[in-house]
Amino acid sequence: MVKIKSSAEIAKKWEDSIGRVPAAYKSGIGRTTDWAEKASSDEAENLWKEKIDQAAAAKRRQKAVSAVSNEEWKKQAGEKGAARIGAGMTAAKAKRTSNFEPYRSAIEGVSLPPKTADPMANIDARVKPVVNALVETKKSIKG
């Protein structure tokens, strides 16, 4: 038999670590010097693809999603998400502005003909050019 701590001991260790883990996490991040180089390597990309393929073949996402009820998802998203979203938005303000500006400019640069009484013609003449401008902008940015 494998010897392992009791559930109560594990829970206590978990709870006791909550106060110190954020600082240790931040310290570890600070010591990292080559994240982008490693993360953007061909080896990392191939490993990521391999793991994604394995997860998709095993339907891991589907199984995980199926294991959570709609009510549990709503409860967690409401409690955790609502408490975190404002701070995250505040922290991302400058990045959001710089990341969205190329798309905003692309939309602004589209010339649209006047609306017609035909909704399908309006989609072709007014919606599709906006979508195309956004797609082309994303291609030019993301490669």
Secondary structure, DSSP 8 states (H G I E B T S, - for coil): ------HHHHHHHHHHHTTTHHHHHHHHHHH---HHHHHTSHHHHHHHHHHHHHHHHTTHHHHHHHTS-HHHHHHHIIIIIHHHHHHHHHHTHHHHHHHHHHHHHHHHT-------S-HHHHIIIIIHHHHHHHHHHHHHHH-
